[in-house]
């Protein structure tokens, strides 16, 4: 394209020179003069063209150079802003890491103190009973308790307390809206100890709070992890009466939750029906303190639906977990209509409406068959839980490692206690 333009321009310049030379020749000048005029005109024309072209090129070059300089200034400004942003991000990450480390150490110290107090109480009872010449079956029980204490201590020190989560789904959509958490202990061989295996011995010896509170620790960390992923899912976490009534542990735990009130919408504390009904003044006041921070409660292991629902509302209980078998066994036919056995004046389909008037949602748990789902839906129950929707699954080891107290910290503390004469 450029060559064609130059060819046309050259042709035009030659034509102009020939025209000028012809005019001189017709005016009477000789052919020599005409040739000179022709050559001069051509030279002058090409010279002027070159000068104009160079001027245009210089202008374009200056314009391009200025554009490059402007782009360089913009790039430099952006780089400076990026460096400032990276510096701010680095400082923020360091602050967050320092804060998380501090919180983790605080939580670990709380758990460590509780476990050590449980161990001290057990040892005092062991010494007292042995000094008094306890019966052989008592000694055998004490040996078993001591072995369990050793297992729990080692599990805490080595991170062998696992967290299992089971989904709680909305009905009829079956969309996961909550998880229930469970704890499992592993001995040094890796064998899983189920709650039914160790609770019968752990409860009399006061070890259940230590296990419960490690579960609370893990639940808090999992809730934080879910929040970072912007997943609005709550977790039911068991809490024992011993934890609620421990005047040494609970103030520390309450202070920790006060600093993390943003967890209140995702962490739901769960008590069994028997434990809830047996709570004393200290436990009730401590539950109220948690409720003042925005935390909610759930009652599970429900065997009797004839509850004081006003009392549930006053205690900020928002969920009532009833096994599908117990729930459906309460439905019977009275005078041609389906009613609740414990409330015969109430139609079965209105039971969930009654609880909702007090701000309590019913969760039908231990659902294992599709037929149970149909029957539960006829009672207008909004939530379901059971193996039909998903079995409890262990949190992946990589995630569990992120939510575990530092093993070396726990192990070192427990070792120091042993050196001081503890079991």
Secondary structure, DSSP 8 states (H G I E B T S, - for coil): -HHHHHHHHHHHHHHHHHHHHHHHHHTT--HHHHHHHHHHHHHHHHHHHHHHHHHHHHHHHHHHHHHHHHHHHHHHHHHHHHHHHHHHHHHHHHHHHHHHHHHHHHHHHHHHHHHHHHHHHHHHHHHHHHHTT--HHHHHHHHHHHHHHHHHHHHHHHT-EEEEEEEEEETTT--EEEEEEEEEEE-TT--EE-HHHHHHHHHHTT-HHHHHHHHHHHHHHHHHHHHHTT---EEEEE--HHHHH-TTHHHHHHHHHHTTGGGTTTEEEEEEHHHHHH--HHHHHHHHHHHHTT-EEEEES-------HHHHHHTTEEEEEEEHHHHHHTEEEETTEEEETTEEEEEGGGHHHHHHHTT-EEEEE---SHHHHHHHHHTT--EEESTTT---EE--HHHHHHTS--HHHHHHHHHHHHHTT--
